[in-house]
Amino acid sequence: MKSFVGSQAGTIVLIVLAVCFTGLGVLAQDRMSDKDVETTMKNLQQDSKKFAASFNAAIKKSTIRKTDKEKSGKQLVQHFQKQISGMRSEFKNTKKVNNSLPLVLDSASKIEAFAKDNSLSDQTAPAWTPVRGELDSLSKAFAMPGGRGN
């Protein structure tokens, strides 16, 4: 009887350990690898260039062309692209984005507001969608607010 109790307790311990290690494996799979982060940032940089071209084309057709609003909108997008470049550099050097990702996410929110306020969203949405998706992935990977998934 004593060996049965001991083996039953041993079996329970093994089951608990197996469940714990299985759970850790699932958690590790949810986290982006450094390579995936680098790829996402590279894609973000490329997609932001496509968005900038779409944004500039939309402004040329809008009522804000040749105004200070046009200039500020274009500067906002250029600044956003520079921030993305800086974020990639920070990540390559430190494997962190604590300083740069919040700035990029803030600029993205400002661009979204600018596009909405100036009726550019319909024309720029197809080019913005991949940018927003990559930003959401990065904000989730680094547990930072500012992405739509957070």
C-alpha positions in Angstrom: 0.0 0.0 0.0 2.8 2.4 0.9 4.5 2.0 -2.5 1.2 2.6 -4.3 0.8 6.0 -2.5 4.4 6.9 -3.3 4.0 6.0 -6.9 0.7 7.9 -7.1 2.3 11.0 -5.6 5.2 10.6 -8.0 2.8 10.4 -11.0 1.0 13.5 -9.9 4.3 15.4 -9.6 5.3 14.3 -13.1 1.9 15.4 -14.5 2.2 18.8 -12.8 5.7 19.3 -14.1 4.7 18.2 -17.6 1.8 20.7 -17.6 4.1 23.5 -16.4 6.7 22.9 -19.1 4.1 22.7 -21.8 2.7 26.0 -20.7 6.1 27.6 -20.8 6.6 26.3 -24.3 3.4 28.0 -25.4 4.4 31.3 -23.8 7.8 31.2 -25.6 6.1 30.7 -28.9 3.9 33.8 -28.5 7.0 36.0 -28.1 8.7 37.4 -31.2 12.3 36.4 -31.8 14.9 39.1 -32.4 15.0 38.1 -36.0 11.2 38.5 -36.3 11.4 41.9 -34.7 14.1 43.0 -37.1 12.1 41.7 -40.0 9.0 43.5 -38.8 11.0 46.7 -38.4 12.4 46.4 -41.9 8.9 45.8 -43.3 7.7 48.8 -41.3 10.3 51.0 -42.8 9.5 49.9 -46.3 5.8 50.2 -45.8 6.1 53.7 -44.3 7.8 54.8 -47.5 4.9 53.5 -49.5 2.5 55.2 -47.1 4.4 58.5 -47.5 4.0 58.3 -51.2 0.3 57.6 -50.8 -0.1 60.4 -48.2 1.7 62.9 -50.5 -0.5 62.0 -53.4 -3.7 62.3 -51.3 -2.6 65.8 -50.1 -2.1 66.9 -53.7 -5.7 66.1 -54.4 -7.0 67.6 -51.1 -8.3 71.0 -50.1 -5.2 71.5 -47.9 -2.7 71.5 -50.7 -0.4 74.5 -50.8 -1.2 75.4 -47.2 0.6 75.2 -43.9 -1.4 72.1 -43.1 0.1 70.4 -46.1 3.6 71.3 -44.9 2.9 70.1 -41.3 1.4 66.8 -42.5 4.4 66.1 -44.7 6.8 67.0 -41.9 4.9 64.7 -39.6 5.3 61.7 -42.0 9.0 62.5 -42.6 9.6 62.7 -38.9 7.8 59.4 -38.4 10.1 57.7 -41.0 13.2 59.1 -39.2 11.9 57.7 -35.9 11.4 54.3 -37.5 15.0 54.4 -38.7 16.2 55.4 -35.2 14.2 52.6 -33.7 15.8 50.1 -36.0 19.2 51.4 -35.0 18.4 51.3 -31.3 17.2 47.7 -31.6 20.2 46.6 -33.6 22.5 48.0 -30.9 20.6 47.2 -27.7 17.8 44.7 -28.6 15.5 47.2 -26.9 13.1 49.9 -28.0 12.2 51.5 -24.7 13.1 55.0 -25.9 12.0 54.9 -29.5 8.9 52.7 -29.9 6.7 55.0 -27.7 7.8 58.0 -29.9 7.0 56.0 -33.1 3.6 55.0 -31.7 2.8 58.6 -30.7 3.7 59.8 -34.2 1.5 57.1 -35.7 -1.4 58.3 -33.6 -0.8 61.9 -34.8 -0.7 60.8 -38.4 -4.0 58.9 -38.0 -5.6 61.9 -36.4 -4.2 64.2 -39.1 -5.5 62.0 -41.9 -8.9 61.7 -40.3 -9.2 65.5 -39.6 -8.2 66.4 -43.1 -10.3 63.7 -44.9 -7.3 61.8 -46.2 -8.1 58.5 -44.5 -10.0 57.0 -47.4 -7.2 57.5 -49.8 -4.3 56.6 -47.4 -6.0 53.6 -45.7 -4.7 50.9 -48.0 -1.1 52.0 -47.5 -1.5 52.7 -43.8 -3.0 49.2 -42.9 0.3 47.3 -43.1 2.1 50.1 -41.2 -0.5 49.9 -38.4 -0.3 46.1 -38.3 3.4 46.2 -37.9 3.2 48.8 -35.2 0.6 46.7 -33.4 2.9 43.6 -33.6 5.8 45.6 -32.2 3.8 47.2 -29.4 2.5 43.7 -28.4 6.0 42.2 -28.6 7.4 44.8 -26.2 4.2 45.1 -24.1 3.8 48.8 -24.8 0.5 50.6 -25.0 -0.2 52.4 -28.3 -1.0 49.6 -30.6 -4.6 48.7 -31.4 -4.0 45.2 -30.0 -3.2 46.6 -26.5 
